[in-house]
Amino acid sequence: MARKYYYSTIVTNSYLGVYKEIKGATKAEVQFKAEEQLRKWKERELKERTSCNS
């Protein structure tokens, strides 16, 4: 059976030039997943920015 997602949002990181649609059954699930994705991208951005400045 297909899973239904009732909520979604799009998160972006302009420095990395990436975006992703986050889907979930609840607003809380979408918010949690979005925050985790943004955290991962922020770490990657920080690494790339510091390696470019070295």
Biopython code that builds the backbone (N, CA, C, O; Angstrom):
import numpy as np
from Bio.PDB.StructureBuilder import StructureBuilder

atoms = [
    (1, "MET", "N", (0.847, -1.178, 0.000)),
    (1, "MET", "CA", (0.000, 0.000, 0.000)),
    (1, "MET", "C", (0.893, 1.242, 0.000)),
    (1, "MET", "O", (1.887, 1.304, 0.723)),
    (2, "ALA", "N", (0.534, 2.205, -0.800)),
    (2, "ALA", "CA", (1.307, 3.441, -0.906)),
    (2, "ALA", "C", (1.129, 4.285, 0.353)),
    (2, "ALA", "O", (0.045, 4.368, 0.930)),
    (3, "ARG", "N", (2.225, 4.900, 0.750)),
    (3, "ARG", "CA", (2.181, 5.752, 1.930)),
    (3, "ARG", "C", (1.725, 7.144, 1.522)),
    (3, "ARG", "O", (2.192, 7.685, 0.520)),
    (4, "LYS", "N", (0.812, 7.726, 2.297)),
    (4, "LYS", "CA", (0.315, 9.062, 1.988)),
    (4, "LYS", "C", (0.988, 10.088, 2.879)),
    (4, "LYS", "O", (1.077, 9.932, 4.096)),
    (5, "TYR", "N", (1.457, 11.137, 2.235)),
    (5, "TYR", "CA", (2.066, 12.236, 2.961)),
    (5, "TYR", "C", (1.127, 13.426, 2.889)),
    (5, "TYR", "O", (0.713, 13.839, 1.806)),
    (6, "TYR", "N", (0.799, 13.966, 4.035)),
    (6, "TYR", "CA", (-0.139, 15.067, 4.085)),
    (6, "TYR", "C", (0.542, 16.420, 4.202)),
    (6, "TYR", "O", (-0.066, 17.457, 3.938)),
    (7, "TYR", "N", (1.794, 16.403, 4.596)),
    (7, "TYR", "CA", (2.527, 17.647, 4.791)),
    (7, "TYR", "C", (3.833, 17.590, 4.019)),
    (7, "TYR", "O", (4.436, 16.528, 3.862)),
    (8, "SER", "N", (4.257, 18.749, 3.541)),
    (8, "SER", "CA", (5.549, 18.820, 2.865)),
    (8, "SER", "C", (6.075, 20.242, 2.924)),
    (8, "SER", "O", (5.324, 21.197, 3.120)),
    (9, "THR", "N", (7.377, 20.357, 2.751)),
    (9, "THR", "CA", (8.033, 21.655, 2.668)),
    (9, "THR", "C", (9.274, 21.475, 1.813)),
    (9, "THR", "O", (9.748, 20.356, 1.614)),
    (10, "ILE", "N", (9.788, 22.567, 1.318)),
    (10, "ILE", "CA", (11.010, 22.517, 0.529)),
    (10, "ILE", "C", (12.094, 23.259, 1.289)),
    (10, "ILE", "O", (11.896, 24.399, 1.709)),
    (11, "VAL", "N", (13.239, 22.616, 1.465)),
    (11, "VAL", "CA", (14.378, 23.241, 2.129)),
    (11, "VAL", "C", (15.479, 23.450, 1.102)),
    (11, "VAL", "O", (15.624, 22.666, 0.164)),
    (12, "THR", "N", (16.246, 24.506, 1.288)),
    (12, "THR", "CA", (17.295, 24.845, 0.334)),
    (12, "THR", "C", (18.562, 25.290, 1.049)),
    (12, "THR", "O", (18.536, 25.707, 2.207)),
    (13, "ASN", "N", (19.662, 25.189, 0.331)),
    (13, "ASN", "CA", (20.923, 25.781, 0.759)),
    (13, "ASN", "C", (21.500, 26.445, -0.479)),
    (13, "ASN", "O", (21.965, 25.767, -1.395)),
    (14, "SER", "N", (21.472, 27.765, -0.508)),
    (14, "SER", "CA", (21.892, 28.490, -1.705)),
    (14, "SER", "C", (23.397, 28.386, -1.942)),
    (14, "SER", "O", (23.835, 28.416, -3.092)),
    (15, "TYR", "N", (24.194, 28.265, -0.887)),
    (15, "TYR", "CA", (25.638, 28.137, -1.072)),
    (15, "TYR", "C", (25.970, 26.840, -1.816)),
    (15, "TYR", "O", (26.781, 26.838, -2.743)),
    (16, "LEU", "N", (25.339, 25.745, -1.404)),
    (16, "LEU", "CA", (25.592, 24.452, -2.032)),
    (16, "LEU", "C", (24.798, 24.288, -3.324)),
    (16, "LEU", "O", (25.113, 23.429, -4.148)),
    (17, "GLY", "N", (23.777, 25.106, -3.494)),
    (17, "GLY", "CA", (22.946, 25.001, -4.686)),
    (17, "GLY", "C", (22.073, 23.757, -4.694)),
    (17, "GLY", "O", (21.866, 23.141, -5.740)),
    (18, "VAL", "N", (21.560, 23.386, -3.516)),
    (18, "VAL", "CA", (20.747, 22.179, -3.397)),
    (18, "VAL", "C", (19.387, 22.518, -2.795)),
    (18, "VAL", "O", (19.227, 23.511, -2.086)),
    (19, "TYR", "N", (18.425, 21.671, -3.097)),
    (19, "TYR", "CA", (17.111, 21.778, -2.481)),
    (19, "TYR", "C", (16.521, 20.382, -2.355)),
    (19, "TYR", "O", (16.942, 19.451, -3.041)),
    (20, "LYS", "N", (15.545, 20.252, -1.474)),
    (20, "LYS", "CA", (14.929, 18.943, -1.276)),
    (20, "LYS", "C", (13.515, 19.144, -0.757)),
    (20, "LYS", "O", (13.270, 19.989, 0.104)),
    (21, "GLU", "N", (12.595, 18.363, -1.288)),
    (21, "GLU", "CA", (11.237, 18.375, -0.761)),
    (21, "GLU", "C", (11.176, 17.355, 0.366)),
    (21, "GLU", "O", (11.542, 16.193, 0.189)),
    (22, "ILE", "N", (10.715, 17.801, 1.516)),
    (22, "ILE", "CA", (10.581, 16.951, 2.692)),
    (22, "ILE", "C", (9.096, 16.649, 2.863)),
    (22, "ILE", "O", (8.266, 17.558, 2.858)),
    (23, "LYS", "N", (8.764, 15.363, 3.016)),
    (23, "LYS", "CA", (7.373, 14.950, 3.172)),
    (23, "LYS", "C", (7.200, 14.171, 4.460)),
    (23, "LYS", "O", (8.130, 13.521, 4.938)),
    (24, "GLY", "N", (5.997, 14.243, 5.018)),
    (24, "GLY", "CA", (5.714, 13.493, 6.225)),
    (24, "GLY", "C", (4.237, 13.422, 6.510)),
    (24, "GLY", "O", (3.438, 14.147, 5.919)),
    (25, "ALA", "N", (3.883, 12.544, 7.419)),
    (25, "ALA", "CA", (2.487, 12.343, 7.791)),
    (25, "ALA", "C", (1.997, 13.429, 8.748)),
    (25, "ALA", "O", (0.797, 13.695, 8.831)),
    (26, "THR", "N", (2.940, 14.063, 9.480)),
    (26, "THR", "CA", (2.561, 15.114, 10.427)),
    (26, "THR", "C", (3.468, 16.331, 10.230)),
    (26, "THR", "O", (4.548, 16.231, 9.648)),
    (27, "LYS", "N", (3.010, 17.467, 10.722)),
    (27, "LYS", "CA", (3.836, 18.676, 10.655)),
    (27, "LYS", "C", (5.124, 18.490, 11.443)),
    (27, "LYS", "O", (6.189, 18.938, 11.019)),
    (28, "ALA", "N", (5.024, 17.830, 12.584)),
    (28, "ALA", "CA", (6.203, 17.613, 13.432)),
    (28, "ALA", "C", (7.234, 16.742, 12.722)),
    (28, "ALA", "O", (8.433, 16.997, 12.825)),
    (29, "GLU", "N", (6.784, 15.726, 12.008)),
    (29, "GLU", "CA", (7.705, 14.860, 11.276)),
    (29, "GLU", "C", (8.429, 15.646, 10.180)),
    (29, "GLU", "O", (9.639, 15.506, 10.004)),
    (30, "VAL", "N", (7.687, 16.463, 9.453)),
    (30, "VAL", "CA", (8.284, 17.276, 8.391)),
    (30, "VAL", "C", (9.285, 18.257, 8.980)),
    (30, "VAL", "O", (10.378, 18.427, 8.440)),
    (31, "GLN", "N", (8.925, 18.899, 10.073)),
    (31, "GLN", "CA", (9.819, 19.864, 10.711)),
    (31, "GLN", "C", (11.099, 19.186, 11.177)),
    (31, "GLN", "O", (12.189, 19.721, 10.973)),
    (32, "PHE", "N", (10.985, 18.027, 11.792)),
    (32, "PHE", "CA", (12.157, 17.286, 12.271)),
    (32, "PHE", "C", (13.077, 16.914, 11.109)),
    (32, "PHE", "O", (14.286, 17.138, 11.169)),
    (33, "LYS", "N", (12.493, 16.342, 10.049)),
    (33, "LYS", "CA", (13.291, 15.940, 8.889)),
    (33, "LYS", "C", (13.955, 17.144, 8.225)),
    (33, "LYS", "O", (15.105, 17.063, 7.795)),
    (34, "ALA", "N", (13.232, 18.255, 8.142)),
    (34, "ALA", "CA", (13.777, 19.464, 7.519)),
    (34, "ALA", "C", (14.943, 20.014, 8.335)),
    (34, "ALA", "O", (15.964, 20.405, 7.770)),
    (35, "GLU", "N", (14.799, 20.047, 9.646)),
    (35, "GLU", "CA", (15.875, 20.544, 10.505)),
    (35, "GLU", "C", (17.116, 19.665, 10.397)),
    (35, "GLU", "O", (18.237, 20.173, 10.378)),
    (36, "GLU", "N", (16.922, 18.355, 10.327)),
    (36, "GLU", "CA", (18.053, 17.439, 10.177)),
    (36, "GLU", "C", (18.768, 17.652, 8.852)),
    (36, "GLU", "O", (19.999, 17.664, 8.809)),
    (37, "GLN", "N", (18.014, 17.822, 7.772)),
    (37, "GLN", "CA", (18.620, 18.044, 6.465)),
    (37, "GLN", "C", (19.389, 19.353, 6.442)),
    (37, "GLN", "O", (20.506, 19.409, 5.928)),
    (38, "LEU", "N", (18.796, 20.413, 6.999)),
    (38, "LEU", "CA", (19.470, 21.707, 7.033)),
    (38, "LEU", "C", (20.748, 21.649, 7.859)),
    (38, "LEU", "O", (21.743, 22.285, 7.513)),
    (39, "ARG", "N", (20.723, 20.884, 8.953)),
    (39, "ARG", "CA", (21.915, 20.725, 9.794)),
    (39, "ARG", "C", (23.036, 20.040, 9.007)),
    (39, "ARG", "O", (24.191, 20.459, 9.071)),
    (40, "LYS", "N", (22.687, 18.991, 8.270)),
    (40, "LYS", "CA", (23.687, 18.280, 7.468)),
    (40, "LYS", "C", (24.286, 19.192, 6.404)),
    (40, "LYS", "O", (25.500, 19.204, 6.198)),
    (41, "TRP", "N", (23.437, 19.948, 5.736)),
    (41, "TRP", "CA", (23.926, 20.863, 4.704)),
    (41, "TRP", "C", (24.785, 21.962, 5.303)),
    (41, "TRP", "O", (25.771, 22.378, 4.694)),
    (42, "LYS", "N", (24.424, 22.439, 6.489)),
    (42, "LYS", "CA", (25.198, 23.494, 7.142)),
    (42, "LYS", "C", (26.600, 22.984, 7.467)),
    (42, "LYS", "O", (27.579, 23.709, 7.285)),
    (43, "GLU", "N", (26.706, 21.749, 7.945)),
    (43, "GLU", "CA", (28.022, 21.153, 8.227)),
    (43, "GLU", "C", (28.838, 21.043, 6.948)),
    (43, "GLU", "O", (30.024, 21.375, 6.934)),
    (44, "ARG", "N", (28.214, 20.582, 5.885)),
    (44, "ARG", "CA", (28.899, 20.452, 4.595)),
    (44, "ARG", "C", (29.343, 21.816, 4.068)),
    (44, "ARG", "O", (30.452, 21.962, 3.554)),
    (45, "GLU", "N", (28.470, 22.805, 4.201)),
    (45, "GLU", "CA", (28.810, 24.163, 3.764)),
    (45, "GLU", "C", (30.000, 24.696, 4.539)),
    (45, "GLU", "O", (30.912, 25.278, 3.953)),
    (46, "LEU", "N", (29.999, 24.508, 5.833)),
    (46, "LEU", "CA", (31.097, 24.980, 6.675)),
    (46, "LEU", "C", (32.417, 24.335, 6.265)),
    (46, "LEU", "O", (33.443, 25.009, 6.176)),
    (47, "LYS", "N", (32.386, 23.015, 6.014)),
    (47, "LYS", "CA", (33.601, 22.315, 5.569)),
    (47, "LYS", "C", (34.096, 22.869, 4.239)),
    (47, "LYS", "O", (35.294, 23.092, 4.061)),
    (48, "GLU", "N", (33.175, 23.090, 3.307)),
    (48, "GLU", "CA", (33.569, 23.601, 1.992)),
    (48, "GLU", "C", (34.096, 25.028, 2.082)),
    (48, "GLU", "O", (35.064, 25.380, 1.408)),
    (49, "ARG", "N", (33.469, 25.838, 2.900)),
    (49, "ARG", "CA", (33.933, 27.222, 3.040)),
    (49, "ARG", "C", (35.327, 27.289, 3.679)),
    (49, "ARG", "O", (36.164, 28.090, 3.263)),
    (50, "THR", "N", (35.570, 26.450, 4.687)),
    (50, "THR", "CA", (36.874, 26.483, 5.344)),
    (50, "THR", "C", (37.957, 25.875, 4.467)),
    (50, "THR", "O", (39.107, 26.313, 4.519)),
    (51, "SER", "N", (37.611, 24.870, 3.660)),
    (51, "SER", "CA", (38.625, 24.285, 2.777)),
    (51, "SER", "C", (38.979, 25.244, 1.632)),
    (51, "SER", "O", (40.103, 25.223, 1.131)),
    (52, "CYS", "N", (38.029, 26.075, 1.225)),
    (52, "CYS", "CA", (38.298, 27.060, 0.162)),
    (52, "CYS", "C", (39.172, 28.209, 0.678)),
    (52, "CYS", "O", (39.909, 28.825, -0.092)),
    (53, "ASN", "N", (39.091, 28.489, 1.959)),
    (53, "ASN", "CA", (39.831, 29.605, 2.544)),
    (53, "ASN", "C", (41.199, 29.188, 3.061)),
    (53, "ASN", "O", (41.961, 30.031, 3.533)),
    (54, "SER", "N", (41.517, 27.920, 2.982)),
    (54, "SER", "CA", (42.810, 27.439, 3.516)),
    (54, "SER", "C", (43.937, 27.685, 2.563)),
    (54, "SER", "O", (45.082, 27.342, 2.858)),
]
sb = StructureBuilder()
sb.init_structure("model")
sb.init_model(0)
sb.init_chain("A")
sb.init_seg("    ")
for serial, (resi, resn, name, xyz) in enumerate(atoms, 1):
    if name == "N":
        sb.init_residue(resn, " ", resi, " ")
    sb.init_atom(name, np.array(xyz, "f"), 0.0, 1.0, " ", f" {name:<3s}", serial, name[0])
structure = sb.get_structure()
